[in-house]
Amino acid sequence: MATLENMWQSFISVFRTISLADILDMLLLSYLLFKCFKLVRETRAQQLLKGIAVMVVAYLIADLIGLKTMSFILTNLFQWGILAIIIMFQPELRRILEKIGRAKFVDLSVFGSNDSDADSDAWSRAIDVIGNAVYELASTATGALIVCERQTRLGEQIDTGTILNCTPSEAVFGNIFFPNTPLHDGAVIMRDGMILAAGCFLPKPQKEELINKQLGSRHRAAIGMSENSDAIVIVVSEETGTVSVAEDGELTRGYTKESLKKLLKNRLIPEKPSSQKKDKKAFAEKVRSKWKKEN
């Protein structure tokens, strides 16, 4: 009984010393752990974590039984553990940093263009061309892979292709993806409504073993590109002519021309925050003028 009372008093004394900063610290730590577990779920990192857990259990057992050789080997392995974790989890750490870099609070104009109106107009024209070109290709089951770059710059993939830097048109897309041409098997990368490069190679998906076996190399490349960036990737199947879109590592299929254009407009043309203010201002002016006429 006395032991339980001492434990309760110890708990109360510790609880009383907790400050607001400690609570905030625990909440932030819990949030970070939740995000880390969510990030590694269903990836190769999950298997690596299981391996590390097995090694820790083996070390504890070896130390408990007195296996000096095993304890010595595992101790030296753990000394290099942090470096090994950084190397093994490099793709996941890269994804975390890229997501932080795409956050709104670090979206500084010094890293990009401020001419959003010009970009919106260019993407508006390009989206109509993309929709028409994609469905011309789909009607003949001509395979195609189009990457629409957003905030994450795709310089590594652009370097693997041929720089075109041309205005998009149905004829240009038709020539690029015409069967047996030099650029047919690669991807087209678009930036600010322009065709920047063609014949580009895209990264493999990180969860390739979980992807439907019926999907071909284009669909897998599209998923891999969407996992490694915030790009919108459009795929035309060479077998069925089905139009698919990859975004954030997920592939959705069966788009019509109208639904594809709608999706691209929602994703590629930023909303103007000042438009709502202008509408409210115009409404206020209308009400004010009406009130003056009545009085």
C-alpha positions in Angstrom: 0.0 0.0 0.0 2.8 2.4 0.9 4.5 1.6 -2.4 1.4 2.5 -4.4 1.0 5.7 -2.4 4.7 6.6 -3.1 4.2 6.0 -6.8 1.1 8.1 -6.8 2.9 11.0 -5.0 5.8 10.7 -7.5 3.3 10.9 -10.4 1.6 14.0 -8.9 4.9 15.7 -8.3 6.0 15.1 -11.9 2.6 16.2 -13.3 2.8 19.5 -11.4 6.2 20.3 -12.9 4.8 20.0 -16.5 4.7 23.4 -18.2 2.9 24.6 -21.3 6.2 24.3 -23.2 6.4 20.6 -22.2 2.9 19.9 -23.5 3.7 21.6 -26.8 6.9 19.6 -27.0 5.0 16.3 -26.5 2.3 17.3 -29.1 5.0 18.2 -31.7 6.9 14.9 -31.0 3.7 12.9 -31.3 2.8 14.6 -34.6 6.2 14.0 -36.0 6.2 10.3 -35.0 2.7 9.9 -36.6 3.9 11.5 -39.8 7.0 9.3 -39.9 4.9 6.1 -39.3 2.5 7.2 -42.0 5.3 7.9 -44.4 7.1 4.5 -44.1 3.9 2.5 -44.1 3.7 0.2 -47.1 7.2 1.1 -48.3 10.6 -0.6 -48.1 11.3 1.5 -45.0 8.7 -0.6 -43.1 10.8 -3.8 -43.7 14.0 -1.9 -42.7 12.4 -0.9 -39.4 11.5 -4.5 -38.8 15.1 -5.5 -39.4 16.4 -2.9 -37.0 13.9 -4.1 -34.4 15.1 -7.7 -34.8 18.7 -6.5 -34.4 17.9 -4.6 -31.2 16.1 -7.7 -29.7 19.1 -9.9 -30.7 21.5 -7.5 -28.9 19.4 -7.5 -25.7 19.3 -11.3 -25.7 23.0 -11.7 -26.5 23.8 -9.2 -23.7 21.5 -11.0 -21.2 22.9 -14.5 -22.0 26.5 -13.3 -22.1 27.3 -13.9 -25.7 30.4 -11.6 -25.8 31.2 -12.0 -29.5 27.6 -11.2 -30.7 27.4 -8.3 -28.3 30.7 -6.9 -29.6 29.5 -7.2 -33.3 26.1 -5.7 -32.6 27.5 -2.9 -30.5 29.8 -1.8 -33.3 27.0 -2.0 -35.8 24.9 0.3 -33.7 27.7 2.8 -33.5 27.3 3.4 -37.2 23.5 3.1 -36.9 22.6 6.8 -37.6 24.7 6.9 -40.8 23.2 3.6 -41.9 19.7 4.9 -41.3 20.3 8.0 -43.3 21.6 5.9 -46.2 18.8 3.3 -46.1 16.0 5.9 -45.7 17.4 8.3 -48.2 14.3 8.2 -50.5 11.9 8.7 -47.6 14.0 11.6 -46.2 14.1 13.2 -49.6 10.3 13.0 -49.8 10.0 14.7 -46.4 12.2 17.5 -47.4 10.5 18.0 -50.8 7.1 18.1 -49.0 8.5 20.8 -46.6 9.8 22.7 -49.6 6.4 22.7 -51.3 4.7 24.1 -48.2 3.0 27.5 -48.5 5.0 29.2 -45.8 8.3 28.8 -47.8 6.8 29.5 -51.2 9.0 32.6 -51.6 9.1 34.6 -54.8 12.9 34.6 -54.9 12.7 30.8 -55.9 10.2 31.2 -58.7 8.3 33.5 -61.0 5.9 36.1 -59.8 4.1 36.4 -63.2 1.2 34.1 -62.2 -1.2 35.8 -64.6 1.0 35.0 -67.6 1.5 31.4 -66.3 -2.3 31.0 -65.9 -3.0 32.2 -69.4 -0.3 29.9 -70.8 -1.6 26.9 -68.9 -5.2 27.7 -70.0 -4.2 27.5 -73.7 -2.0 24.4 -73.1 -4.8 22.5 -71.2 -7.1 22.7 -74.2 -4.3 21.5 -76.5 -3.4 18.7 -74.1 -7.0 17.5 -73.9 -7.5 17.5 -77.6 -4.1 15.9 -78.3 -4.5 13.2 -75.7 -7.8 12.1 -77.1 -6.5 12.1 -80.6 -3.8 9.8 -79.4 -6.2 7.7 -77.4 -8.5 7.2 -80.4 -5.6 5.4 -82.2 -4.2 3.7 -79.0 -1.0 5.6 -79.4 1.0 5.5 -76.1 1.8 8.8 -74.5 3.3 10.2 -71.3 3.0 13.9 -70.4 4.3 15.4 -67.2 3.0 18.8 -66.1 5.5 20.4 -63.8 4.3 22.4 -60.8 6.3 23.6 -57.8 8.9 20.8 -57.8 11.5 21.5 -60.6 12.3 18.4 -62.7 15.8 19.3 -63.8 17.1 15.8 -63.3 14.5 14.3 -65.6 14.8 17.1 -68.2 18.5 16.5 -68.5 17.8 12.9 -69.7 15.7 14.1 -72.7 15.9 16.5 -75.6 15.2 20.2 -75.0 12.4 21.5 -77.3 11.0 24.6 -75.5 8.1 25.0 -78.0 4.5 26.0 -77.9 2.2 22.9 -77.4 -0.1 21.9 -80.3 -1.9 18.7 -81.4 0.6 18.4 -84.3 3.6 18.6 -82.0 2.3 15.9 -79.6 1.3 13.7 -82.5 4.9 13.9 -84.0 6.5 13.3 -80.6 4.5 10.2 -79.8 4.2 8.8 -83.3 5.3 5.1 -83.1 8.9 4.3 -83.8 10.1 7.9 -83.6 13.2 8.7 -81.4 11.2 10.4 -78.7 8.2 8.1 -78.7 9.1 6.0 -75.7 10.1 8.9 -73.4 8.0 11.4 -71.5 7.2 15.0 -72.4 7.8 17.5 -69.6 5.9 20.7 -69.6 6.7 23.9 -67.7 4.6 27.1 -67.5 2.4 25.8 -70.3 5.3 25.1 -72.7 6.8 21.8 -73.9 10.2 22.0 -72.3 11.7 18.6 -73.2 10.7 15.2 -74.7 12.1 11.7 -74.6 12.8 12.1 -70.8 13.3 9.1 -68.5 11.3 9.0 -65.3 12.1 7.4 -61.9 10.7 4.0 -60.9 8.0 3.8 -58.3 9.0 3.1 -54.7 6.1 0.7 -54.1 6.5 -1.2 -57.4 5.6 -4.6 -55.9 2.2 -3.2 -54.9 1.3 -2.0 -58.4 -1.1 -3.9 -60.5 0.8 -6.3 -62.7 -1.4 -5.4 -65.7 0.0 -1.8 -65.8 2.9 -1.3 -68.2 6.1 0.7 -68.0 4.4 4.1 -68.8 2.0 3.8 -66.0 4.7 2.7 -63.6 6.9 5.6 -64.7 4.0 8.0 -64.2 3.4 6.7 -60.6 7.2 7.0 -59.9 7.3 10.6 -61.1 4.2 11.5 -59.0 5.8 9.9 -55.9 9.0 12.0 -56.3 7.3 15.3 -57.1 4.0 17.2 -57.1 3.7 16.9 -60.9 0.5 15.8 -62.7 1.3 13.0 -65.1 -1.0 12.0 -68.0 -0.7 8.5 -69.5 -2.3 7.1 -72.7 -2.3 3.3 -72.7 -0.8 1.7 -75.8 -2.9 -1.4 -75.5 -6.4 0.1 -74.7 -6.2 3.8 -75.4 -7.4 4.5 -71.8 -6.4 7.9 -70.3 -5.0 7.9 -66.8 -3.6 10.5 -64.4 -1.0 10.0 -61.7 -0.8 12.4 -58.7 0.8 11.9 -55.3 1.7 8.3 -56.1 -1.9 7.4 -57.0 -3.2 6.4 -60.5 -6.7 7.1 -61.5 -8.1 5.9 -64.9 -10.9 6.3 -67.3 -10.8 10.1 -67.9 -12.9 11.7 -70.6 -11.7 14.8 -72.5 -13.9 17.1 -70.3 -12.9 15.5 -67.0 -9.2 15.6 -67.9 -9.4 19.3 -68.8 -11.3 20.1 -65.6 -8.7 18.2 -63.5 -5.8 20.0 -65.1 -7.4 23.4 -64.7 -8.0 22.7 -61.0 -4.4 21.5 -60.4 -2.4 23.8 -62.7 -4.2 27.1 -62.7 -3.8 28.8 -59.3 -6.8 30.5 -57.8 -6.4 34.3 -57.5 -6.8 35.2 -53.8 -7.7 38.8 -54.7 -10.6 37.7 -56.9 -12.9 37.2 -53.9 -11.9 40.6 -52.5 -12.8 42.2 -55.9 -16.1 40.5 -55.9 -16.9 41.7 -52.4 -15.8 45.2 -53.3 -18.0 45.3 -56.4 -20.9 44.0 -54.4 -20.4 46.7 -51.8 -20.2 49.4 -54.5 -23.4 48.1 -56.0 -25.2 48.2 -52.7 -23.9 51.7 -51.9 -25.0 53.1 -55.3 -28.4 51.5 -54.9 -28.8 53.0 -51.4 -27.8 56.5 -52.7 -30.5 56.3 -55.5 -33.1 55.3 -53.0 -32.2 58.1 -50.6 
